[in-house]
Amino acid sequence: MTDQRSSRPLNAPVTVVGLGPMGLALAETLLERGHPTTVWNRTPEKADGLLAKGAHRARTVAEALSASPVAIVCLKDYETMYAVLDPAGDALRGRVLVNLNSGTPGEARTAVGWASGRAAGYLDGAVMVPPPLVGNPESVFLYSGSQDVFDGHRETLATLGDPRYLGSDPGLAVLYNAALLDMMYATMNGFLHATALVGSAKVPAVAFADLALNWFMPTVLDATLVEQAADLDKGHYPGELGTMEMNLNALEHITRTCVEQGVHSEQPRLMRAIAERAIADGRGGENYLAVFEVFKEATRVS
Ligand SMILES: NC(=O)c1ccc[n+]([C@@H]2O[C@H](COP(=O)([O-])OP(=O)(O)OC[C@H]3O[C@@H](n4cnc5c(N)ncnc54)[C@H](OP(=O)(O)O)[C@@H]3O)[C@@H](O)[C@H]2O)c1
């Protein structure tokens, strides 16, 4: 399709299925950037604000899918996607689905077979930003699975943010998503727990945050994690500047300080148990990054 005056391609029509906070942000961004946008949601009133911006509200899922070559699906989970799209039957044939709901790698791989059984193309993805940041060119969107689908719709996907293709394994996007959120929650909990610990001596969070984060970035993030990431790939954990035994001692002090100050101590106890496991595995003389070897194993149930 082309604009006859300029012979430039018109923005591709897109369907958005699912208008929770994320689906609404996706549809709004597509409309703002000039994509003819058709929407469907179980609760149709959620589309009211989009209609004023030019969206077309489909009465059925089948009508929504038929309106565009590509449908961005942003529902609660994979089960919801099947429940919503299965009744559309033949309307899936020849369409492309880009699924942005969260889930597990196994669920993403199963979805590829489900889509191909209905003659639909399929790309799995994950949104790495909250709804207000959708449409920002730096906002990371992860995709994996069919490279043909990714390449064919890259321009449309770039409307939403920075599209990163991770590879042909369809499970990779949600695996990265889980890994990055794992890191986010662990880091936030680290900061929040540390703030609660100094808070036990009536130190305000604002007073601690500045010192803590300015210490953390160069000392831990840059000097330890970024510089030594290559050692993780090699399994190389030289302990001459500090051993696992020394770190266990530090974790013991943290745990005892939490108890003494009357704050929650399960988080440091868990970290202490992980270091003890590394030592039991013979890594007492290696540096702290050797806990990576513990994390690579399935949890041992004793
Ligand atoms: N919000 C965020 O910050 C964020 C960030 C990154 C990724 N995500 C991911 O994006 C996906 C959507 O998230 P969200 O925040 O928009 O809200 P959500 O609460 O996870 O999903 C809401 C959507 O799912 C629909 N839905 C739920 N149960 C349904 C059912 N049984 N039948 C039909 N439709 C059903 C809702 O329809 P109704 O409107 O009718 O209830 C709505 O369209 C999730 O997988 C989430 O993990 C969200």
The ligand as an ORCA input file, in Angstrom:
! r2SCAN-3c Opt
* xyz 0 1
  N       1.455     -3.214     32.854
  C       2.777     -3.317     32.843
  O       3.518     -2.536     33.481
  C       3.428     -4.409     32.017
  C       4.808     -4.283     31.692
  C       5.393     -5.268     30.912
  C       4.673     -6.371     30.493
  N       3.341     -6.474     30.834
  C       2.608     -7.679     30.393
  O       1.592     -7.317     29.477
  C       0.489     -8.214     29.624
  C      -0.773     -7.381     29.822
  O      -0.593     -6.634     31.007
  P      -1.570     -5.451     31.424
  O      -0.833     -4.612     32.427
  O      -2.126     -4.794     30.241
  O      -2.781     -6.124     32.226
  P      -3.219     -7.598     32.651
  O      -4.096     -7.418     33.820
  O      -2.065     -8.536     32.799
  O      -4.101     -8.066     31.381
  C      -5.267     -7.425     31.110
  C      -5.860     -7.886     29.802
  O      -6.171     -9.299     29.832
  C      -7.578     -9.427     29.596
  N      -8.104    -10.598     30.262
  C      -7.786    -11.064     31.486
  N      -8.469    -12.197     31.741
  C      -9.234    -12.445     30.646
  C     -10.144    -13.456     30.280
  N     -10.402    -14.484     31.100
  N     -10.736    -13.391     29.066
  C     -10.476    -12.375     28.222
  N      -9.613    -11.385     28.486
  C      -8.999    -11.406     29.694
  C      -8.175     -8.135     30.125
  O      -9.468     -7.954     29.636
  P     -10.485     -7.017     30.456
  O     -10.069     -5.603     30.212
  O     -11.822     -7.364     29.900
  O     -10.348     -7.399     31.913
  C      -7.156     -7.156     29.552
  O      -7.318     -6.995     28.171
  C       0.788     -9.120     30.829
  O       1.252    -10.375     30.413
  C       1.878     -8.363     31.560
  O       2.745     -9.251     32.254
  C       2.697     -5.508     31.576
*
